[in-house]
Amino acid sequence: MSVIGWWKNTTIGTRFDIGRRAVFIGDDEWGNKFYEEKKPSQEGRKRRYVIYNGAAEPSRISPDWHGWMHHTFDKPPTEEPLVKKSFELQHQPNLTGTLLAYKPKGSLWRSDERTKTAGDYEAWDPDA
């Protein structure tokens, strides 16, 4: 928790405000905590909040909690878990900008060379 720096963690003010007007609903496998307001807003539905465990990275919310956060599902995954299909892969957060990001061959971040293909560009040589 910090006084400033919402992009790294939750501020004291945010925790106080959510604690005052929202109810804890549950948490996910990454330790994110989910809340819902006690009273509906003017639009007639309750706002929903997440306090991230660590940096504020929205892709670290699993599909079932994402659906609940965006009012796709009325009940949270703690009450009505999302049915997982046999062909679905495990959810992965977006790794762009991290050390674990995908780096293809030929990238500036890799030392090995990309394999040449038939469609590769061959520069024009005026002396040839």
ZADO-1210 file (C-alpha; in nm, 4 decimals, padded with zeros to 6 digits):
<atoms>
<atom x="00.0000" y="00.0000" z="00.0000" code="MET" pos="1"/>
<atom x="00.1256" y="00.3492" z="-00.0751" code="SER" pos="2"/>
<atom x="00.0247" y="00.7113" z="-00.0331" code="VAL" pos="3"/>
<atom x="00.0780" y="00.7888" z="-00.4028" code="ILE" pos="4"/>
<atom x="00.1574" y="00.5729" z="-00.7045" code="GLY" pos="5"/>
<atom x="-00.1716" y="00.4016" z="-00.7949" code="TRP" pos="6"/>
<atom x="-00.0010" y="00.2317" z="-01.0930" code="TRP" pos="7"/>
<atom x="00.2203" y="00.0265" z="-00.8607" code="LYS" pos="8"/>
<atom x="-00.0259" y="-00.0485" z="-00.5835" code="ASN" pos="9"/>
<atom x="-00.3459" y="00.0717" z="-00.4212" code="THR" pos="10"/>
<atom x="-00.3341" y="00.4016" z="-00.2353" code="THR" pos="11"/>
<atom x="-00.4539" y="00.4483" z="00.1211" code="ILE" pos="12"/>
<atom x="-00.7373" y="00.6719" z="-00.0017" code="GLY" pos="13"/>
<atom x="-00.8626" y="00.4089" z="-00.2458" code="THR" pos="14"/>
<atom x="-00.8639" y="00.1381" z="00.0203" code="ARG" pos="15"/>
<atom x="-01.0434" y="00.3658" z="00.2646" code="PHE" pos="16"/>
<atom x="-01.3059" y="00.4700" z="00.0080" code="ASP" pos="17"/>
<atom x="-01.3764" y="00.1149" z="-00.1102" code="ILE" pos="18"/>
<atom x="-01.3831" y="-00.0144" z="00.2480" code="GLY" pos="19"/>
<atom x="-01.6360" y="00.2538" z="00.3426" code="ARG" pos="20"/>
<atom x="-01.8878" y="00.2048" z="00.0634" code="ARG" pos="21"/>
<atom x="-01.8330" y="-00.1458" z="-00.0767" code="ALA" pos="22"/>
<atom x="-01.8655" y="-00.5064" z="00.0362" code="VAL" pos="23"/>
<atom x="-01.5921" y="-00.7683" z="-00.0111" code="PHE" pos="24"/>
<atom x="-01.7117" y="-01.0342" z="-00.2578" code="ILE" pos="25"/>
<atom x="-01.4112" y="-01.2623" z="-00.3033" code="GLY" pos="26"/>
<atom x="-01.0591" y="-01.3030" z="-00.4350" code="ASP" pos="27"/>
<atom x="-00.8966" y="-01.4884" z="-00.7236" code="ASP" pos="28"/>
<atom x="-00.5952" y="-01.7166" z="-00.7668" code="GLU" pos="29"/>
<atom x="-00.3595" y="-01.4166" z="-00.8013" code="TRP" pos="30"/>
<atom x="-00.4710" y="-01.2593" z="-00.4729" code="GLY" pos="31"/>
<atom x="-00.6773" y="-00.9788" z="-00.6303" code="ASN" pos="32"/>
<atom x="-00.9694" y="-00.8723" z="-00.4100" code="LYS" pos="33"/>
<atom x="-01.3112" y="-00.7909" z="-00.5570" code="PHE" pos="34"/>
<atom x="-01.5723" y="-00.5574" z="-00.4108" code="TYR" pos="35"/>
<atom x="-01.9229" y="-00.4379" z="-00.4939" code="GLU" pos="36"/>
<atom x="-02.0846" y="-00.1136" z="-00.3790" code="GLU" pos="37"/>
<atom x="-02.3512" y="-00.1378" z="-00.1106" code="LYS" pos="38"/>
<atom x="-02.5919" y="00.0957" z="-00.2935" code="LYS" pos="39"/>
<atom x="-02.6706" y="00.1078" z="-00.6658" code="PRO" pos="40"/>
<atom x="-02.5609" y="00.4127" z="-00.8648" code="SER" pos="41"/>
<atom x="-02.7959" y="00.6448" z="-01.0544" code="GLN" pos="42"/>
<atom x="-02.7969" y="00.3996" z="-01.3465" code="GLU" pos="43"/>
<atom x="-02.9453" y="00.1376" z="-01.1160" code="GLY" pos="44"/>
<atom x="-02.6568" y="-00.1057" z="-01.0863" code="ARG" pos="45"/>
<atom x="-02.3814" y="-00.1430" z="-00.8303" code="LYS" pos="46"/>
<atom x="-02.0256" y="-00.0484" z="-00.9220" code="ARG" pos="47"/>
<atom x="-01.7650" y="-00.3197" z="-00.8884" code="ARG" pos="48"/>
<atom x="-01.4005" y="-00.2779" z="-00.7918" code="TYR" pos="49"/>
<atom x="-01.0795" y="-00.4770" z="-00.7866" code="VAL" pos="50"/>
<atom x="-00.7800" y="-00.4156" z="-00.5636" code="ILE" pos="51"/>
<atom x="-00.4854" y="-00.5773" z="-00.7383" code="TYR" pos="52"/>
<atom x="-00.2287" y="-00.7832" z="-00.5552" code="ASN" pos="53"/>
<atom x="00.0747" y="-00.5891" z="-00.6746" code="GLY" pos="54"/>
<atom x="00.0877" y="-00.3765" z="-00.9884" code="ALA" pos="55"/>
<atom x="-00.2409" y="-00.2659" z="-01.1462" code="ALA" pos="56"/>
<atom x="-00.2482" y="-00.4996" z="-01.4466" code="GLU" pos="57"/>
<atom x="-00.6024" y="-00.5646" z="-01.5790" code="PRO" pos="58"/>
<atom x="-00.5013" y="-00.8761" z="-01.7732" code="SER" pos="59"/>
<atom x="-00.4289" y="-01.0443" z="-01.4383" code="ARG" pos="60"/>
<atom x="-00.8027" y="-01.0906" z="-01.3860" code="ILE" pos="61"/>
<atom x="-00.9316" y="-01.4370" z="-01.4781" code="SER" pos="62"/>
<atom x="-01.2177" y="-01.4642" z="-01.7331" code="PRO" pos="63"/>
<atom x="-01.4812" y="-01.5484" z="-01.4721" code="ASP" pos="64"/>
<atom x="-01.4004" y="-01.2446" z="-01.2556" code="TRP" pos="65"/>
<atom x="-01.3668" y="-01.0272" z="-01.5678" code="HIS" pos="66"/>
<atom x="-01.7217" y="-01.1237" z="-01.6678" code="GLY" pos="67"/>
<atom x="-01.8519" y="-01.0361" z="-01.3224" code="TRP" pos="68"/>
<atom x="-01.6620" y="-00.7033" z="-01.3128" code="MET" pos="69"/>
<atom x="-01.8207" y="-00.5965" z="-01.6440" code="HIS" pos="70"/>
<atom x="-02.1742" y="-00.7062" z="-01.5418" code="HIS" pos="71"/>
<atom x="-02.1770" y="-00.9937" z="-01.7924" code="THR" pos="72"/>
<atom x="-02.2576" y="-01.2268" z="-01.5017" code="PHE" pos="73"/>
<atom x="-02.4888" y="-01.1293" z="-01.2171" code="ASP" pos="74"/>
<atom x="-02.3367" y="-01.3707" z="-00.9671" code="LYS" pos="75"/>
<atom x="-01.9657" y="-01.3710" z="-00.8807" code="PRO" pos="76"/>
<atom x="-01.7530" y="-01.6823" z="-00.9432" code="PRO" pos="77"/>
<atom x="-01.7633" y="-01.7561" z="-00.5691" code="THR" pos="78"/>
<atom x="-02.1374" y="-01.8278" z="-00.6037" code="GLU" pos="79"/>
<atom x="-02.1564" y="-01.9555" z="-00.9615" code="GLU" pos="80"/>
<atom x="-01.8204" y="-02.0692" z="-01.1055" code="PRO" pos="81"/>
<atom x="-01.7647" y="-02.0378" z="-01.4803" code="LEU" pos="82"/>
<atom x="-01.7816" y="-02.3785" z="-01.6503" code="VAL" pos="83"/>
<atom x="-01.4451" y="-02.4542" z="-01.8114" code="LYS" pos="84"/>
<atom x="-01.4463" y="-02.6356" z="-02.1443" code="LYS" pos="85"/>
<atom x="-01.2010" y="-02.9206" z="-02.2081" code="SER" pos="86"/>
<atom x="-01.0350" y="-02.7320" z="-02.4968" code="PHE" pos="87"/>
<atom x="-00.9732" y="-02.4077" z="-02.3039" code="GLU" pos="88"/>
<atom x="-00.6186" y="-02.3176" z="-02.2063" code="LEU" pos="89"/>
<atom x="-00.5197" y="-02.1792" z="-01.8680" code="GLN" pos="90"/>
<atom x="-00.5566" y="-01.7988" z="-01.8556" code="HIS" pos="91"/>
<atom x="-00.2295" y="-01.6056" z="-01.8832" code="GLN" pos="92"/>
<atom x="-00.1839" y="-01.2379" z="-01.8045" code="PRO" pos="93"/>
<atom x="-00.0443" y="-01.0065" z="-02.0727" code="ASN" pos="94"/>
<atom x="00.3349" y="-01.0252" z="-02.0473" code="LEU" pos="95"/>
<atom x="00.4095" y="-00.7356" z="-02.2851" code="THR" pos="96"/>
<atom x="00.6660" y="-00.5024" z="-02.1329" code="GLY" pos="97"/>
<atom x="00.7958" y="-00.7630" z="-01.8886" code="THR" pos="98"/>
<atom x="01.1052" y="-00.9828" z="-01.8978" code="LEU" pos="99"/>
<atom x="00.8807" y="-01.2788" z="-01.9819" code="LEU" pos="100"/>
<atom x="00.7382" y="-01.1178" z="-02.2983" code="ALA" pos="101"/>
<atom x="00.7547" y="-01.3130" z="-02.6252" code="TYR" pos="102"/>
<atom x="01.0651" y="-01.2294" z="-02.8281" code="LYS" pos="103"/>
<atom x="01.0631" y="-01.3815" z="-03.1791" code="PRO" pos="104"/>
<atom x="01.3799" y="-01.4782" z="-03.3659" code="LYS" pos="105"/>
<atom x="01.5320" y="-01.1733" z="-03.5302" code="GLY" pos="106"/>
<atom x="01.4054" y="-00.9449" z="-03.2534" code="SER" pos="107"/>
<atom x="01.6422" y="-00.6841" z="-03.1113" code="LEU" pos="108"/>
<atom x="01.6031" y="-00.8550" z="-02.7741" code="TRP" pos="109"/>
<atom x="01.7366" y="-01.1929" z="-02.8947" code="ARG" pos="110"/>
<atom x="02.0897" y="-01.2774" z="-02.9988" code="SER" pos="111"/>
<atom x="02.0087" y="-01.5544" z="-03.2472" code="ASP" pos="112"/>
<atom x="01.9140" y="-01.4889" z="-03.6101" code="GLU" pos="113"/>
<atom x="01.5763" y="-01.5453" z="-03.7682" code="ARG" pos="114"/>
<atom x="01.5545" y="-01.8351" z="-04.0128" code="THR" pos="115"/>
<atom x="01.5489" y="-01.7114" z="-04.3735" code="LYS" pos="116"/>
<atom x="01.2331" y="-01.7731" z="-04.5772" code="THR" pos="117"/>
<atom x="01.1553" y="-01.7758" z="-04.9500" code="ALA" pos="118"/>
<atom x="00.9811" y="-01.4389" z="-04.9239" code="GLY" pos="119"/>
<atom x="01.2780" y="-01.2560" z="-04.7690" code="ASP" pos="120"/>
<atom x="01.3799" y="-00.9277" z="-04.9251" code="TYR" pos="121"/>
<atom x="01.6953" y="-00.9199" z="-05.1323" code="GLU" pos="122"/>
<atom x="01.8441" y="-00.5729" z="-05.1757" code="ALA" pos="123"/>
<atom x="01.9081" y="-00.4363" z="-05.5246" code="TRP" pos="124"/>
<atom x="02.2744" y="-00.4052" z="-05.6090" code="ASP" pos="125"/>
<atom x="02.3490" y="-00.1374" z="-05.8753" code="PRO" pos="126"/>
<atom x="02.6876" y="-00.2968" z="-05.9543" code="ASP" pos="127"/>
<atom x="02.5441" y="-00.6385" z="-06.0373" code="ALA" pos="128"/>
</atoms>
